[in-house]
């Protein structure tokens, strides 16, 4: 998705959804692990991990939740639309 955006054209929606879903899941996993490794200190503002943790979970909502991204991915792969509110 990033490579096609650098070329000056809009990236494929499938590539965007795949990238957003993978990056967000990894960010949440990594920050969760960092919080656990730092124990109680991970929750303090002193280390900044709590901010990264909040951001990672907040980014999941921006531009569509991971479930919405998965629906978009399946929709693109199967070539049909799904009702996201059903």
Secondary structure, 3 states (H helix, E strand, C coil): CHHHHHCCCCCCHHHHHHHHHHHHHHHHHHHHHHHHHHHHHHHCCCCCHHHHHHHHHHHCCCCCCHHHHHHHHHHHHHCCCCCCCC
